[in-house]
Amino acid sequence: MRGNWTRRSFDLKVQVRGEGTEATTIIGIGRSGAGLKLLTPVARGPYVLQPGKIVTFKLGYEITDCGDVQKGEWSVPIHVRSDDGDTIVYSPLRLFNVGTRGPVELPWQTALAGQVC
C-alpha cells in the first residue's frame, strides 16, 4: 500500500540541567519502545554539561502503531559518563493537554500520540 500511509512523527524537546558540582558528560538520550521508534536525537553527543547549565536535545519519534504506545509513565533515559563509569538517569516528562474538560496532565508519549494519531 505504498503511498497510502501517512507518516506519524513528532519532535520532543528535552532540557537537561547540570545539577551536580562537577561537569557531566551526556553520551546518549532517548529510546524506542512499544509503538514508538526513536528516529534520531537530532543533536548527537557526547556533550559536556557544566553545573547549573542547561542543554536542549531534540528527539525525533515515529509512531509505528498508535494502539501500542505505552499509556503510563515512560521516562526518557539519559546516558551519562563519569569517572565512576557509565550510568543511565531516567527523566520523567509530563505534558499538559488542554481539552474541553480542562487541563489534563499526561505522560509525554500519550499526549503526543493523541495529537498525531
C-alpha positions as semicolon CSV with decimal commas, in nm:
position;residue;x (nm);y (nm);z (nm)
1;M;0,000;0,000;0,000
2;R;0,277;0,234;-0,090
3;G;0,173;0,597;-0,096
4;N;-0,141;0,548;0,118
5;W;0,028;0,559;0,455
6;T;0,082;0,889;0,633
7;R;0,396;0,910;0,841
8;R;0,310;0,982;1,203
9;S;0,601;1,155;1,367
10;F;0,683;1,430;1,613
11;D;0,978;1,600;1,777
12;L;1,025;1,613;2,151
13;K;1,249;1,879;2,307
14;V;1,411;1,775;2,633
15;Q;1,607;2,016;2,851
16;V;1,871;1,872;3,083
17;R;2,023;2,079;3,364
18;G;2,357;2,005;3,529
19;E;2,263;1,964;3,895
20;G;2,596;1,839;4,029
21;T;2,908;2,020;4,139
22;E;3,117;1,883;3,851
23;A;3,070;1,867;3,475
24;T;2,869;1,572;3,342
25;T;2,919;1,406;3,004
26;I;2,599;1,304;2,826
27;I;2,671;1,026;2,578
28;G;2,315;0,949;2,465
29;I;1,949;1,027;2,517
30;G;1,616;0,867;2,424
31;R;1,495;0,518;2,333
32;S;1,248;0,332;2,115
33;G;0,959;0,145;2,273
34;A;0,620;-0,011;2,210
35;G;0,458;0,179;1,925
36;L;0,743;0,435;1,914
37;K;1,062;0,440;1,710
38;L;1,337;0,683;1,804
39;L;1,442;0,825;1,469
40;T;1,726;1,031;1,600
41;P;1,835;1,250;1,878
42;V;1,883;1,539;1,636
43;A;2,186;1,665;1,828
44;R;2,445;1,391;1,878
45;G;2,696;1,382;2,163
46;P;2,891;1,342;2,369
47;Y;2,811;1,673;2,540
48;V;2,981;1,813;2,846
49;L;2,722;1,974;3,070
50;Q;2,860;2,222;3,322
51;P;2,699;2,262;3,668
52;G;2,395;2,491;3,655
53;K;2,388;2,497;3,274
54;I;2,109;2,364;3,052
55;V;2,137;2,177;2,722
56;T;1,836;2,111;2,497
57;F;1,802;1,792;2,294
58;K;1,553;1,741;2,011
59;L;1,437;1,380;1,980
60;G;1,256;1,270;1,665
61;Y;0,999;0,992;1,707
62;E;0,784;0,795;1,465
63;I;0,467;0,626;1,585
64;T;0,473;0,275;1,443
65;D;0,140;0,167;1,596
66;C;-0,097;0,410;1,771
67;G;-0,257;0,133;1,975
68;D;0,076;0,008;2,112
69;V;0,205;0,338;2,256
70;Q;0,253;0,293;2,631
71;K;-0,018;0,465;2,832
72;G;0,158;0,508;3,168
73;E;0,476;0,680;3,278
74;W;0,761;0,620;3,032
75;S;1,071;0,814;3,128
76;V;1,336;0,933;2,883
77;P;1,675;0,773;2,950
78;I;1,983;0,995;2,960
79;H;2,313;0,806;2,928
80;V;2,582;0,971;3,141
81;R;2,956;0,905;3,163
82;S;3,165;0,991;3,468
83;D;3,492;0,885;3,628
84;D;3,295;0,611;3,806
85;G;3,168;0,466;3,475
86;D;2,857;0,490;3,259
87;T;2,509;0,512;3,406
88;I;2,155;0,586;3,292
89;V;1,938;0,852;3,453
90;Y;1,565;0,843;3,376
91;S;1,381;1,171;3,332
92;P;1,003;1,158;3,375
93;L;0,828;1,402;3,143
94;R;0,469;1,520;3,172
95;L;0,271;1,735;2,929
96;F;-0,046;1,928;2,985
97;N;-0,329;1,871;2,739
98;V;-0,593;2,142;2,742
99;G;-0,922;1,981;2,642
100;T;-1,290;2,059;2,674
101;R;-1,288;1,933;3,034
102;G;-0,992;2,147;3,135
103;P;-0,619;2,079;3,155
104;V;-0,511;1,719;3,200
105;E;-0,157;1,612;3,288
106;L;-0,044;1,320;3,072
107;P;0,275;1,121;3,012
108;W;0,457;1,281;2,718
109;Q;0,415;0,990;2,477
110;T;0,041;0,963;2,550
111;A;-0,016;1,335;2,489
112;L;0,185;1,349;2,166
113;A;0,049;1,020;2,028
114;G;-0,301;1,155;2,093
115;Q;-0,225;1,456;1,874
116;V;-0,057;1,260;1,594
117;C;-0,287;0,956;1,583
